[in-house]
Amino acid sequence: MGFFDKILKGLGFEGQNNTTVKVEKKEVKRKAGEFNLEDDKEEIIEEMKPKSQEEVAKVVDYIKKEGCVIANLSNFEDSNFYTALSFLSGAVYAFGGQVYKLDDSRYKLVV
């Protein structure tokens, strides 16, 4: 009997069984552009790929309505890329949300 066993026995935990239960995760098929980034809850996130600054404004409208989106900015050149990212980041900040970088051109925007 080890030191911790003696302490547990003194606290009255001697005869309790410690069992583990395995929980099976169900597999969900998704269409392209739909992601589940959190394992705890099932959430489908839309991926949007704007091609112009006007479409970036539509992404902001979508964030305002739905609360979460993945913005793929791979269509933009360097200067326009940073302009679009700054616009999206400012909008998300104004809504009290957060921006998560997924890779070089994709960002998860959450409000």
Sine and cosine of phi, psi and omega as CSV:
sin_phi,cos_phi,sin_psi,cos_psi,sin_omega,cos_omega
0.00,0.00,0.83,-0.56,-0.04,-1.00
-0.99,0.11,0.08,-1.00,-0.04,-1.00
-0.88,0.48,-0.73,0.69,-0.01,-1.00
-0.93,0.37,-0.53,0.85,0.06,-1.00
-0.89,0.45,-0.63,0.77,0.03,-1.00
-0.90,0.43,-0.64,0.76,0.01,-1.00
-0.91,0.42,-0.70,0.72,0.02,-1.00
-0.90,0.44,-0.62,0.79,0.03,-1.00
-0.90,0.43,-0.65,0.76,0.02,-1.00
-0.91,0.41,-0.49,0.87,0.02,-1.00
-1.00,0.05,-0.10,1.00,0.05,-1.00
1.00,-0.04,0.35,0.94,-0.01,-1.00
-0.97,-0.24,0.36,0.93,-0.14,-0.99
-0.92,0.39,-0.74,0.68,-0.17,-0.99
-1.00,-0.07,0.18,0.98,-0.06,-1.00
-0.99,0.13,0.64,-0.77,0.03,-1.00
-1.00,0.02,0.75,-0.66,0.12,-0.99
-0.98,-0.22,0.95,-0.31,0.00,-1.00
-0.89,-0.46,0.52,-0.86,0.07,-1.00
-0.92,-0.38,0.58,-0.81,-0.01,-1.00
-0.87,-0.49,0.79,-0.62,0.05,-1.00
-1.00,0.01,0.74,-0.67,0.00,-1.00
-0.94,-0.35,0.80,-0.60,0.00,-1.00
-0.99,0.13,0.70,-0.72,0.07,-1.00
-1.00,-0.06,0.72,-0.69,0.03,-1.00
-0.99,0.10,0.60,-0.80,-0.04,-1.00
-1.00,-0.05,0.75,-0.66,-0.03,-1.00
-0.90,-0.43,0.78,-0.63,0.05,-1.00
-1.00,0.08,0.68,-0.73,-0.03,-1.00
-0.82,-0.58,0.44,-0.90,0.11,-0.99
-0.99,0.16,0.25,-0.97,0.05,-1.00
-0.88,0.48,0.68,-0.73,0.01,-1.00
1.00,-0.03,0.03,1.00,0.03,-1.00
-0.92,-0.39,0.77,-0.64,-0.09,-1.00
-0.78,-0.63,0.51,-0.86,0.17,-0.99
-0.86,-0.50,0.98,-0.21,-0.08,-1.00
-1.00,-0.05,-0.21,0.98,0.03,-1.00
-0.86,-0.51,0.77,-0.64,-0.04,-1.00
-0.97,0.23,-0.41,0.91,-0.12,-0.99
-0.95,0.31,-0.63,0.78,-0.01,-1.00
-0.80,-0.61,0.52,-0.85,-0.03,-1.00
-1.00,0.07,0.91,-0.40,-0.03,-1.00
-0.65,-0.76,0.76,-0.65,0.04,-1.00
-0.98,-0.19,0.81,-0.59,-0.07,-1.00
-0.92,-0.39,0.78,-0.63,0.01,-1.00
-0.98,0.20,0.66,-0.75,0.10,-0.99
-0.96,-0.28,0.80,-0.60,0.00,-1.00
-0.90,-0.44,0.63,-0.78,-0.04,-1.00
-0.81,-0.58,0.99,0.11,-0.03,-1.00
-0.94,0.35,0.51,-0.86,-0.01,-1.00
-0.93,-0.38,-0.18,0.98,-0.01,-1.00
-0.54,-0.84,0.16,-0.99,0.01,-1.00
-0.92,0.40,-0.50,0.86,0.05,-1.00
-0.90,0.43,-0.62,0.78,0.02,-1.00
-0.95,0.31,-0.45,0.89,0.08,-1.00
-0.91,0.42,-0.62,0.79,0.06,-1.00
-0.89,0.45,-0.56,0.83,0.06,-1.00
-0.93,0.38,-0.55,0.83,0.07,-1.00
-0.89,0.46,-0.66,0.75,0.03,-1.00
-0.89,0.45,-0.67,0.75,0.06,-1.00
-0.87,0.49,-0.65,0.76,0.02,-1.00
-0.91,0.42,-0.67,0.75,0.04,-1.00
-0.88,0.48,-0.68,0.73,0.00,-1.00
-0.88,0.48,-0.61,0.79,-0.03,-1.00
-0.98,0.18,-0.76,0.65,-0.15,-0.99
-0.99,-0.12,-0.51,0.86,0.05,-1.00
0.99,-0.13,-0.28,0.96,-0.04,-1.00
-0.40,-0.91,0.69,-0.73,0.02,-1.00
-0.38,-0.93,0.42,-0.91,0.15,-0.99
-0.96,-0.28,0.85,-0.53,0.00,-1.00
-0.98,-0.18,0.86,-0.51,0.04,-1.00
-0.97,-0.22,0.95,-0.33,-0.09,-1.00
-0.98,-0.20,0.45,0.89,-0.07,-1.00
-0.94,0.33,-0.25,0.97,0.02,-1.00
-0.98,0.20,-0.21,0.98,-0.10,-0.99
-1.00,-0.10,0.56,-0.83,0.15,-0.99
-0.97,0.23,0.10,-1.00,-0.11,-0.99
-0.80,0.60,-0.82,0.57,-0.08,-1.00
-0.92,0.40,-0.69,0.73,0.03,-1.00
-0.94,0.35,-0.52,0.86,0.05,-1.00
-0.86,0.51,-0.76,0.65,-0.03,-1.00
-0.94,0.35,-0.51,0.86,0.09,-1.00
-0.91,0.42,-0.72,0.70,0.02,-1.00
-0.90,0.43,-0.68,0.73,0.01,-1.00
-0.90,0.43,-0.65,0.76,0.03,-1.00
-0.90,0.44,-0.66,0.75,0.03,-1.00
-0.88,0.47,-0.74,0.68,0.01,-1.00
-0.90,0.44,-0.69,0.73,-0.01,-1.00
-0.89,0.46,-0.66,0.75,0.03,-1.00
-0.90,0.44,-0.66,0.75,0.01,-1.00
-0.91,0.42,-0.70,0.72,0.00,-1.00
-0.90,0.43,-0.64,0.77,0.05,-1.00
-0.89,0.46,-0.67,0.74,0.01,-1.00
-0.90,0.44,-0.54,0.84,0.03,-1.00
-0.99,0.14,-0.11,0.99,-0.01,-1.00
0.99,0.13,0.45,0.89,-0.04,-1.00
-0.97,-0.25,-0.28,-0.96,-0.02,-1.00
-0.67,-0.74,0.42,-0.91,0.03,-1.00
-0.89,-0.45,0.78,-0.63,0.03,-1.00
-0.89,-0.46,0.78,-0.63,0.02,-1.00
-1.00,0.10,0.85,-0.53,0.02,-1.00
-1.00,-0.05,-0.69,0.72,0.13,-0.99
-0.42,-0.91,-0.29,-0.96,-0.13,-0.99
-0.88,0.47,-0.49,0.87,-0.07,-1.00
-0.80,-0.60,0.05,1.00,-0.02,-1.00
-0.88,-0.48,0.70,-0.71,-0.03,-1.00
-0.72,-0.70,0.67,-0.74,0.09,-1.00
-1.00,-0.07,0.84,-0.54,-0.03,-1.00
-0.93,-0.36,0.87,-0.49,-0.10,-1.00
-0.81,-0.58,0.76,-0.65,0.06,-1.00
-0.91,-0.42,0.00,0.00,0.00,0.00
